[in-house]
């Protein structure tokens, strides 16, 4: 099918014209933008982007195609893609197919030839909002109705939707350390890095009771990234509280970070347009070191200076240098740590990867001092 007129209609009535090659039902979702210049395959398969239309700020994507090694989940998670230009002629020795064919096979709506600079500036000014990708020069009643019926991201529990339904294992079964990972939308690169650090990982569904997890005798527990509103994952804080009370080291990333904040009395809020991309500066408040980080989130833990609002047991460890939002926290007494950014990157810089080594130090220390079956 050749190019035909297409559009993106935002809920505030702003209309962006483009072209599309896919004739299908309107695609509706929250419209967000990412500043990543590479790593589109990792972005599109990241479960944290579930039910979102992603605007690529870099003007050309698809130039290195799609390969079998880089996906962060089994298939694309996004609802749609908006780009300036999408190439049909990738050139890379790892490519197995082109990006357009891969997206079309997954039935992901693609809108091309859009002024993505103007669109991004609008989202930065007005805030992210729901939108609909459709075919034609102007929206028809079907598209408008679909947009009006699209639920808001606030109050939406998507972690339950993307979580594994069955427990599974990752890594060397004879590895020295055992991590239980709660899957709220976990990325494969997180599992790869735990394996590289000498861990076997048991990945469990998001609603796994604490008693079941503790019966697995973990040396550490990991709370993964994921999509949606953290406050809507109402079952998680009670589970997390029971685990941390046993003294098991816990690390949370992204949604896991937000859930830890909620567990100890904090609160979260929807951000105007979130943080998505691979160039976000974060300061370690203890060392003063600045990390360039990969991020993907639309909600944040509310902080007040060096404290987490409403959570006196927690201390703020990292701060975003662009807007002052909370980027890290830890418990004052228990081995509980969390960061809002993605130390595993994929895509993005590797400045923050030492966090995995630091957590593993806590895990091994706990294992060495714990009695078997305690």
C-alpha positions in Angstrom: 0.0 0.0 0.0 1.4 3.4 -0.9 1.4 6.6 1.0 -1.9 8.2 1.9 -2.9 11.2 4.0 -2.9 10.7 7.7 -3.1 12.8 10.9 -2.5 13.0 14.6 -5.3 14.7 16.5 -4.5 15.6 20.1 -7.2 15.9 22.8 -6.8 19.7 22.9 -7.9 19.9 19.3 -4.4 20.4 17.8 -4.1 18.6 14.4 -0.8 17.4 12.8 -0.8 16.2 9.2 1.4 13.4 7.8 1.3 10.3 5.7 0.6 6.6 6.5 0.8 3.4 4.6 -1.4 1.4 6.9 -5.1 1.3 6.6 -6.6 0.3 10.0 -8.8 1.4 12.8 -7.8 4.6 14.6 -4.9 4.2 17.1 -5.5 6.0 20.4 -3.1 6.4 23.3 -1.2 9.0 25.4 1.2 10.8 23.1 4.8 11.2 24.5 8.2 12.1 23.0 11.7 10.6 23.4 15.0 12.3 22.7 16.8 9.1 22.0 18.7 9.4 18.7 19.4 5.6 18.5 17.9 2.6 20.1 14.5 2.8 18.6 14.1 -1.0 18.7 14.7 -1.0 22.4 12.3 1.9 22.9 9.5 0.3 21.0 9.8 -3.0 22.9 10.2 -1.5 26.3 7.0 -2.4 28.3 7.2 1.0 30.1 5.9 2.4 26.8 2.8 0.2 26.8 -0.3 2.0 25.4 1.6 5.1 24.3 2.1 6.8 20.9 5.8 7.7 20.8 7.1 10.7 18.9 10.7 10.4 17.8 12.5 13.7 18.1 15.4 12.6 15.9 14.3 13.3 12.3 15.4 10.0 10.7 14.9 6.5 12.1 15.1 3.0 10.7 18.6 3.5 9.2 20.1 0.4 10.8 17.0 -1.8 10.6 15.8 -4.4 13.1 17.8 -7.3 14.6 17.1 -10.3 16.8 19.3 -9.3 19.7 18.1 -5.9 20.9 14.4 -6.2 21.8 13.6 -5.6 25.5 10.5 -7.8 25.3 9.0 -10.3 22.9 7.2 -7.7 20.7 6.6 -4.0 20.2 4.7 -2.5 23.2 3.8 0.9 21.8 0.4 1.9 20.3 1.9 4.0 17.5 4.9 5.9 16.2 5.2 9.5 14.9 8.3 10.3 12.8 9.6 12.9 10.4 11.2 10.3 8.1 11.3 6.5 8.2 13.8 4.9 5.8 13.0 1.8 3.8 16.6 1.0 3.1 18.5 0.0 6.3 22.2 -0.7 6.2 23.7 -2.7 9.0 25.2 -6.2 9.2 23.0 -7.1 12.1 19.7 -6.2 10.4 17.2 -9.0 9.8 14.4 -6.8 8.4 13.5 -3.1 8.0 11.7 -1.2 10.7 8.6 -0.4 8.7 7.9 -4.1 8.0 8.6 -5.0 11.6 6.1 -2.4 12.9 3.5 -3.3 10.3 3.7 -7.0 11.3 3.0 -6.0 14.9 0.1 -3.8 13.7 1.7 -0.6 15.1 0.4 2.6 13.5 3.1 4.7 11.9 2.6 8.4 10.9 5.3 9.9 8.8 6.3 13.3 7.4 5.2 15.0 10.5 6.7 18.2 11.8 8.0 16.4 14.9 9.8 19.5 16.1 6.6 21.5 16.3 4.8 18.5 17.9 7.4 18.1 20.6 7.4 21.8 21.4 3.7 21.7 21.7 3.8 18.7 24.1 6.5 20.4 26.2 4.3 23.5 26.5 0.9 22.0 26.9 1.9 18.7 28.4 1.5 15.1 27.2 -2.0 14.2 26.3 -4.1 11.6 24.6 -4.1 11.5 20.8 -5.4 9.5 17.8 -3.6 8.5 14.6 -6.0 8.1 11.7 -6.2 8.0 7.9 -7.4 11.0 5.9 -6.9 14.8 5.8 -9.3 15.5 8.6 -10.5 13.4 11.6 -13.8 11.6 11.0 -16.4 10.8 13.7 -14.9 7.4 14.3 -11.5 8.9 15.2 -13.0 11.6 17.5 -15.1 9.0 19.3 -12.1 6.7 19.8 -10.1 9.6 21.2 -12.9 10.6 23.6 -13.1 7.0 24.8 -9.4 6.6 25.5 -8.7 6.4 29.2 -6.3 8.8 31.0 -3.0 7.4 32.1 -3.8 8.6 35.6 -5.4 5.8 37.6 -4.4 3.2 35.0 -2.7 0.0 36.3 -0.8 -1.3 33.3 1.8 -3.2 35.3 -0.7 -6.0 35.8 -1.3 -6.1 32.1 2.3 -6.4 31.0 3.5 -8.6 33.8 4.4 -12.3 33.2 1.6 -14.6 34.1 4.0 -17.4 35.2 7.2 -17.6 37.1 10.4 -18.2 35.1 14.1 -18.3 35.5 17.0 -16.4 33.9 20.7 -17.0 34.1 23.0 -19.7 35.4 21.0 -22.0 37.7 24.2 -22.6 39.7 25.0 -19.0 40.1 26.1 -17.9 43.6 23.4 -15.3 44.2 19.6 -15.6 43.8 17.5 -12.5 42.9 13.7 -12.6 42.8 12.5 -10.0 40.3 9.0 -8.6 40.4 7.9 -8.1 36.8 5.9 -4.9 36.4 7.2 -4.6 32.8 10.8 -5.8 33.2 13.4 -5.2 30.4 15.6 -8.0 29.3 18.8 -6.0 29.7 18.1 -5.8 33.4 18.1 -9.6 33.5 21.2 -9.8 31.4 23.1 -7.5 33.8 22.1 -9.5 36.8 23.3 -12.6 35.1 26.6 -10.9 34.3 26.9 -10.1 38.0 26.8 -13.8 39.0 23.0 -14.1 39.7 20.3 -16.4 38.8 17.0 -14.6 38.6 13.5 -15.9 39.4 11.0 -13.5 37.6 7.6 -13.5 39.3 4.3 -12.0 38.5 3.6 -8.5 39.8 1.0 -9.7 42.4 3.1 -12.5 43.9 2.5 -12.6 47.6 5.5 -11.7 49.8 5.2 -15.2 51.5 5.7 -16.9 48.2 8.7 -14.8 47.4 10.4 -15.3 50.8 9.9 -19.0 50.5 12.2 -18.8 47.4 15.0 -17.7 49.8 16.2 -14.7 47.7 19.5 -13.0 48.5 17.9 -9.9 47.0 14.6 -8.7 45.6 14.3 -6.5 42.5 11.3 -4.2 41.7 11.2 -3.6 37.9 10.3 -0.8 35.6 6.9 -0.7 34.1 4.1 1.5 32.6 1.1 3.3 34.0 0.2 5.1 37.2 2.1 3.7 40.3 -0.7 4.7 42.6 -3.0 2.4 40.7 -0.8 -0.6 41.5 -2.6 -0.8 44.9 -1.6 -4.4 45.8 2.2 -3.7 45.6 3.0 -1.6 48.7 1.8 -4.2 51.2 3.8 -7.0 49.4 6.9 -4.8 49.4 6.5 -3.8 53.0 6.5 -7.5 54.2 9.6 -8.2 52.1 11.7 -5.2 53.4 10.7 -5.9 57.0 12.6 -9.2 56.7 15.8 -7.3 55.9 16.2 -8.6 52.4 18.1 -6.1 50.2 15.7 -4.5 47.7 16.4 -2.5 44.6 13.7 -0.6 42.6 14.1 1.0 39.2 11.6 3.4 37.6 8.1 2.1 38.6 9.8 0.0 41.3 11.3 3.2 42.6 7.9 4.9 42.7 6.3 1.9 44.4 9.0 2.0 47.1 8.2 5.6 47.7 4.5 4.8 48.1 5.3 1.8 50.4 6.9 4.1 53.0 4.2 6.8 52.9 5.3 8.9 50.0 3.1 10.0 47.1 3.5 10.2 43.4 2.3 12.8 40.8 1.8 13.0 37.1 4.5 15.1 35.4 3.7 17.6 32.7 5.6 15.7 30.0 7.8 13.3 31.8 11.4 12.2 31.2 12.1 10.1 28.1 15.4 9.8 26.4 19.1 9.1 27.0 20.5 12.5 28.0 19.0 13.4 31.4 21.5 14.8 34.0 21.2 13.4 37.5 23.3 14.4 40.5 24.3 11.9 43.2 23.7 14.0 46.3 26.4 12.3 48.4 29.3 12.3 46.0 28.2 15.3 43.9 28.9 13.3 40.7 26.6 14.0 37.7 25.4 11.1 35.7 23.9 11.3 32.2 21.1 8.8 32.4 18.5 7.0 30.3 14.9 7.6 31.5 11.3 6.7 30.6 8.6 7.8 33.0 5.6 10.1 33.3 5.1 10.0 37.1 7.5 11.0 39.9 7.9 10.6 43.6 7.2 13.9 45.3 10.2 15.2 47.2 10.9 18.3 49.3 14.6 19.3 49.2 16.4 16.4 50.5 13.4 14.5 51.9 10.7 12.3 50.4 7.4 14.0 51.2 5.4 12.0 53.8 8.1 9.3 54.1 10.5 10.1 57.0 12.1 6.7 56.8 13.4 7.5 53.3 16.2 9.9 52.2 16.6 11.4 48.8 19.8 10.3 47.1 19.6 11.6 43.6 18.1 14.7 42.0 17.3 15.6 38.4 19.3 18.7 37.4 16.7 19.8 34.8 13.7 20.1 37.1 14.7 19.1 40.6 12.6 16.0 40.7 13.5 12.9 42.9 15.7 10.5 41.0 16.8 8.2 43.8 16.0 7.2 47.4 17.1 4.9 50.1 15.9 3.7 53.5 17.6 5.2 56.5 18.2 1.8 58.2 17.2 -1.1 55.9 19.1 -2.2 52.7 16.5 -0.6 50.4 17.6 1.4 47.4 15.8 2.8 44.3 16.5 5.1 41.3 14.0 6.7 38.9 16.4 6.5 35.9 17.5 3.3 34.1 21.0 2.2 35.0 20.7 -0.7 32.6 20.1 1.8 29.8 19.3 -0.1 26.5 19.3 2.4 25.0 21.4 5.1 26.6 24.6 5.9 28.4 26.3 3.6 30.8 27.2 6.1 33.5 24.9 4.5 36.1 25.7 0.8 35.5 27.8 0.7 38.7 24.6 0.7 40.6 24.2 -3.0 39.9 27.6 -3.7 41.5 26.7 -1.6 44.5 23.4 -3.5 45.0 25.2 -6.8 44.7 27.6 -5.7 47.5 24.5 -5.4 49.7 23.1 -8.7 48.5 26.4 -10.6 49.2 26.7 -8.9 52.6 23.2 -10.0 53.5 23.8 -13.5 52.3 27.0 -13.9 54.3 25.3 -12.8 57.6 22.0 -14.6 57.2 21.2 -18.0 58.6 20.0 -20.6 56.2 16.2 -20.7 56.0 15.9 -17.8 58.4 
